[in-house]
Amino acid sequence: MAETVEILGTTLPAVKAALHRGRVRLKARSEAGEPEQPVLRAEEQTRLRSYADRFNARDFDARLRLAGRKDVSVYFGRYGESLDWKFVPGLAEGRPALLVSNPADTSEAVEYVVLLDWVNGRICGIRDFRWAKYVTDGLTVTRL
């Protein structure tokens, strides 16, 4: 615990207290059982599936109508240059996501995720973890 005290710049009693609170919360969560998986509305599922289908078909022109055409075209262009991805609609920690696997891998293991934010049916944000695959370690993902 000395290392934790040093890293956090706090006292040993403070670290012990935080650890105790964390254990109490974990115990309470485990006794409460598994929370229900969030469910996307049908229109959100359709939108996510359509996005994945067009991406897998390399129909990037449909995506370039978005604002920021130059930046968006660079983003899609990078995906267009590689063949090591396949998108499947899903949830990552309960959030709408594209689950990305390598088509050459028959296990279809999720290598990373792309989180999408929507406003009024349009994409307003993309968080792509292609270059930060460590983010998926321990991530709860569900295929739709």
PEHUGI-V855054 format. One line per field, one symbol per residue. ss: DSSP state (H for helix, E for strand, C for the rest). Layout:
# PEHUGI-V855054
ss->???
This chain:
# PEHUGI-V855054
ss->CHHHHHHHCCCHHHHHHHHHHHHHHHHHHHHHCCCCCCCCCHHHHHHHHHHHHHHHCCCHHHHHHCCCHHHHHHHHHHHHCCCCCEEEEEEECCEEEEEEECCCCCCCCCCEEEEEEEECCEEEEEEECCCCHHHHCCCCEEEC
